[in-house]
Amino acid sequence: MGRTLRTLSILLSLLVPVHSTRSPDCGGILTPLGLSYFAEVSKPHAETVLRQDLLAPAVPDLLVGSTKPSRTQINSVKVTELSLSLVPDSGLRLMLGLEVTRLSIRADLHVEMNPEGNLEVVTSACKPTMEEVQSTEERERSILWFSLLWDLVSKLLLSPNEELISLTAQFPVSPSCQLQYLPLAAPVFSEQGITISLQTTFQVAGMAIPLPVSPVPFNMPELASSSPAHLTLAFSEHFFSSLFFALEMAGAFNMTILSPLTTATVAPKITQMGSLFPEDLPVVLQAVFRSSTRVVLEEGKAALKLLLTVHVGAGSPAFQSFLSVNVDMSAGLLLSVTNTRMIISAPDALLEELFLPTIRTEVPAQINVVLSEGVVLPHISSFTYTNINVVIHKDYVLVPCNLQLQERTGAQTTVG
């Protein structure tokens, strides 16, 4: 219920305690414009949920006999205002206007750690405001309405919703590899927006893998105050190198490539071929990484540095290597975002050694097959990214974008 109004709460609340040995490799900044969009699309859903709660038949009325008003006295509910604004260095301010008894509610929200060691959104201050009424009795009734309505609003805003995908969900990268974005601390509230720093972790075959330590600490870059984006995601150079390292560990890049050569065509250069393979057999190449893949980011471009060992042999009936060659390769990377997935592709490659031209085309092609589905970005279910721009800087990539609410059917709404 009320999945959009609670989205922001879940974005902030499903965090993990700070771990001193961890460091972020990516993150995001939700700008004031993005916060306003959340409020805009949440308003009709908040009204729907409040109507369902307040206009539903009493079964039975739990407030009977108490001094609080009964739900059966309500015949209409209308949300006249719903806004979220930043309180720098503190949290958020929620303003909710309701036509029921002409009541407005202001609540200040912040994030704190609960006894279980997790962080959650709580209200630090909450007060009602109402129009002038004629009698003390009516004013007292309005205050009682506030008590009832705020209970419902708190449930609407702060309760967890299993239908939403949290930041801590695991997303598949390959059949045996999954990634997870773990917030490392409470979000930072500033005039820029809400900044959340994340660390990417990977599991291969259900087991967490240790990643290489980043040589350079990563901090979320400051944005221009005039940024038109709802949200800006940032990914460090280390994020991309960790991604390829995890895929290597999962065996996603172990490649067997059929070459155009045969043992007979190679025999003039390698004299022992005739005794090893009396029959003419196709030559097979097996490429393995001899060192971790490295992604290098420069202004406006990205490159993949591959250090391979290529075993050359014949593959029938079983692979038998007769030559091993070290191959260094540099492949350009193209980065784009579709919906909530980053598409990474290697359209071309250069070999420092041109001894095996087949490798130059086949290795990037197989990398593209592995990454063809894209890498799921941190996001909340029911929202997608639009007006996306991918900007490559030295050491990090920025993805400014707008949020767009989607209906359950997958069709986008016209809001925003």
Buried (B, 14 or more C-beta within 10 A) or exposed (E): BBBBBBBBBBBBBBBBEEEEEBBBBBBBBBBBBBBBBBBBBBBBBBBBBBBEBBEEEEEEEEBEEEEBBEBEEBEEBEBEEBBBEBEEEEBBBBBBBBEBBBBBBBBBBBBEBEEEEEBBBBBEEBEBEBEEBEEEEEBEBBEBBBEBBBEBBBBBBBEEBEEBBBBBBEBEBBEBBBBBBBBBBBBBBEEBBBBBBBBBBBBBEEEEBEBEEBEEEBBBEEBEEEBEBBBBBBBBBBBBBBBBBBBBBBEBBEBEBEBEBBBBEBBEEEEEBEEBBEEEBEBBBBBBBBEBBBBBBEEEEBBBBBBBBBBBBBBEEEEBEBBEBEBBBBBBBBBEBEBBBBBBBBEEBEBEEEEBEBBBEBBBBBBBEBBEEBBBBBBBBBBBBBEBEBBBBEBBBBBBBBBBBBEEEEEEEEEB
